[in-house]
Amino acid sequence: MDQQEELEYIRRVRNGEHAAYAFLVDRYKAMVYSIAWKVLGNQEDAQDVAQEGFIKAYQQLYQFEAKSKFSTWLYTIVYRTALAKAKEVKVRTFSITEQFKETFTNDYSSPQLTLMQTDDEQRSVNLAINNLPKTEALLVILYYIDENSIGEIRQITGLSMANIKIKLFRARKKLEKELRFLLDDKTTERRTYGKQGR
């Protein structure tokens, strides 16, 4: 779905064709959930926020002026909804879940990060991202996975562009170190297993 097609769906929803909104939900549900989950660190709360975010976006769709991408506008609503939710609940321990793996489906397109192709490597990437602080992990997802610009991320999160760049730089260094450790460890395991199998 390109941007023009997306705007056509928005126009149809505004004209009363409510079922057209399902196409927008289907396109963005994975990233919306990932943003909420990164802020809250809890599956149930993230699902609630994702649903609430889509409802708010639907109710406020007439306010969308297409000055930015629809995804930027939507992610801003979801991010702010998640922050509000976080204030209502006690901070829970952040843990790695398979749910994130299911929503983490896009390939890396950035030259700074190696394209991971095997299931083991994909799990290593997920593990490395989940080990980052929440804000850094969210920025990595928005920038490298969903390919938002620094300016769009600033609009979504309210962080300054300088702060975003610094956090992304730190996150990338941490990821490179973590992935090197994880992938080297898995290579060692494969070599050991191979020798034992002889």
C-alpha positions as CSV (number, residue, x, y, z in Angstrom):
1,M,0.0,0.0,0.0
2,D,1.6,3.3,-1.1
3,Q,0.9,6.7,0.5
4,Q,-1.7,7.7,-2.1
5,E,-3.6,4.4,-1.6
6,E,-3.4,5.0,2.2
7,L,-4.8,8.5,1.8
8,E,-7.6,7.0,-0.3
9,Y,-8.5,4.7,2.6
10,I,-8.5,7.6,5.0
11,R,-10.8,9.5,2.7
12,R,-13.2,6.6,2.5
13,V,-13.3,6.3,6.3
14,R,-14.0,10.0,6.6
15,N,-16.8,9.6,4.1
16,G,-18.5,7.0,6.4
17,E,-17.0,3.8,5.0
18,H,-15.9,2.6,8.4
19,A,-14.8,-0.9,7.2
20,A,-12.0,0.8,5.3
21,Y,-10.3,1.5,8.6
22,A,-9.5,-2.2,9.0
23,F,-7.0,-1.9,6.2
24,L,-5.0,0.8,8.1
25,V,-5.3,-1.3,11.3
26,D,-3.9,-4.4,9.6
27,R,-1.0,-2.4,8.1
28,Y,0.2,-0.8,11.3
29,K,-1.0,-3.2,14.1
30,A,2.5,-4.9,14.5
31,M,4.4,-1.6,14.9
32,V,1.7,-0.1,17.1
33,Y,1.9,-3.1,19.4
34,S,5.7,-2.9,19.4
35,I,5.7,0.7,20.4
36,A,3.3,0.2,23.2
37,W,5.1,-2.9,24.4
38,K,8.5,-1.1,24.5
39,V,7.0,1.7,26.6
40,L,5.1,-0.6,29.0
41,G,7.0,-3.9,29.0
42,N,3.8,-5.8,29.5
43,Q,1.8,-7.8,27.0
44,E,-1.7,-7.1,28.3
45,D,-1.1,-3.4,28.8
46,A,0.5,-3.1,25.4
47,Q,-2.5,-4.8,23.8
48,D,-4.9,-2.4,25.6
49,V,-2.9,0.6,24.5
50,A,-2.6,-0.6,20.9
51,Q,-6.4,-1.0,20.8
52,E,-7.0,2.4,22.5
53,G,-4.5,4.0,20.2
54,F,-6.4,2.8,17.1
55,I,-9.7,3.9,18.6
56,K,-8.3,7.4,19.3
57,A,-6.8,7.7,15.9
58,Y,-10.2,6.7,14.4
59,Q,-12.0,9.2,16.4
60,Q,-9.5,12.0,15.6
61,L,-9.0,11.0,11.9
62,Y,-10.6,14.2,10.8
63,Q,-7.7,16.1,12.4
64,F,-5.1,14.3,10.3
65,E,-4.0,16.9,7.7
66,A,-1.4,14.8,5.8
67,K,1.4,17.2,6.7
68,S,3.3,14.2,8.0
69,K,3.0,10.5,7.2
70,F,-0.1,8.8,8.6
71,S,2.2,6.4,10.4
72,T,4.0,9.2,12.2
73,W,0.7,10.7,13.3
74,L,-0.6,7.4,14.5
75,Y,2.6,6.4,16.3
76,T,2.5,9.8,18.1
77,I,-1.0,9.0,19.4
78,V,0.0,5.5,20.5
79,Y,3.3,6.6,22.2
80,R,1.4,9.3,24.2
81,T,-1.3,6.8,25.1
82,A,1.3,4.4,26.3
83,L,3.1,7.0,28.4
84,A,-0.3,7.9,30.0
85,K,-0.9,4.2,30.7
86,A,2.6,3.8,32.2
87,K,1.7,6.5,34.8
88,E,-1.4,4.5,35.9
89,V,0.3,1.2,36.5
90,K,3.2,0.1,38.6
91,V,6.4,-0.4,36.6
92,R,6.8,-4.1,35.9
93,T,9.9,-6.1,35.2
94,F,10.9,-5.9,31.6
95,S,11.2,-9.4,30.1
96,I,11.6,-11.0,26.7
97,T,8.5,-12.6,25.2
98,E,7.8,-14.5,22.1
99,Q,5.0,-12.0,21.3
100,F,7.7,-9.5,20.3
101,K,9.3,-12.0,18.0
102,E,6.0,-12.5,16.2
103,T,5.6,-8.8,15.6
104,F,9.3,-8.2,14.7
105,T,9.1,-9.2,11.1
106,N,10.8,-6.4,9.0
107,D,14.3,-6.9,7.6
108,Y,17.1,-4.6,8.6
109,S,17.8,-2.2,5.8
110,S,20.4,0.0,7.5
111,P,24.0,-0.5,6.4
112,Q,25.1,-0.1,10.0
113,L,23.3,-3.3,11.1
114,T,23.9,-6.7,9.4
115,L,21.0,-8.3,7.7
116,M,20.0,-11.3,9.7
117,Q,18.5,-14.2,7.7
118,T,18.4,-17.4,9.8
119,D,16.0,-18.1,12.7
120,D,18.9,-18.3,15.1
121,E,20.2,-14.9,14.0
122,Q,16.8,-13.3,14.1
123,R,16.4,-14.6,17.7
124,S,19.8,-13.1,18.5
125,V,18.7,-9.7,17.1
126,N,15.5,-9.8,19.1
127,L,17.4,-10.8,22.3
128,A,19.9,-8.0,21.7
129,I,17.2,-5.3,21.2
130,N,15.3,-6.6,24.2
131,N,18.4,-6.1,26.3
132,L,18.6,-2.4,25.5
133,P,17.0,0.2,27.7
134,K,13.4,0.7,26.7
135,T,13.8,4.1,25.1
136,E,16.8,3.0,23.1
137,A,15.0,-0.2,22.0
138,L,12.0,1.9,20.9
139,L,14.2,4.2,18.9
140,V,16.0,1.3,17.2
141,I,12.6,-0.1,16.2
142,L,11.3,3.2,14.9
143,Y,14.5,4.1,13.0
144,Y,16.0,0.8,11.7
145,I,12.9,-1.4,11.5
146,D,10.1,0.9,10.5
147,E,12.5,3.4,8.8
148,N,11.2,6.6,10.3
149,S,13.4,9.6,9.9
150,I,15.0,11.4,12.9
151,G,12.5,14.2,12.4
152,E,9.5,11.8,12.4
153,I,10.8,10.1,15.6
154,R,11.2,13.6,17.2
155,Q,7.5,14.2,16.4
156,I,6.5,10.8,17.8
157,T,8.5,10.9,21.0
158,G,9.0,14.5,21.7
159,L,12.7,13.9,22.2
160,S,15.2,16.4,20.6
161,M,16.9,15.4,17.4
162,A,20.3,15.6,19.1
163,N,19.1,13.3,21.9
164,I,17.6,10.8,19.4
165,K,20.9,10.7,17.5
166,I,23.0,10.2,20.6
167,K,20.7,7.4,21.9
168,L,20.7,5.7,18.5
169,F,24.5,5.9,18.4
170,R,24.7,4.3,21.8
171,A,22.1,1.7,21.0
172,R,23.9,0.7,17.8
173,K,27.2,0.3,19.6
174,K,25.5,-1.8,22.3
175,L,23.7,-3.9,19.6
176,E,26.9,-4.5,17.7
177,K,28.7,-5.7,20.9
178,E,25.7,-7.8,22.0
179,L,25.3,-9.4,18.6
180,R,29.0,-10.1,18.3
181,F,28.9,-11.9,21.6
182,L,25.6,-13.8,20.8
183,L,26.6,-14.8,17.3
184,D,30.1,-15.8,18.3
185,D,28.7,-17.9,21.1
186,K,26.3,-19.6,18.7
187,T,29.2,-20.3,16.3
188,T,31.2,-21.9,19.1
189,E,28.2,-24.0,20.0
190,R,27.8,-25.2,16.4
191,R,31.5,-26.1,16.2
192,T,31.4,-28.0,19.5
193,Y,28.2,-29.8,18.4
194,G,29.8,-30.6,15.0
195,K,32.9,-32.1,16.7
196,Q,30.8,-34.2,19.0
197,G,28.7,-35.5,16.2
198,R,31.7,-37.0,14.4
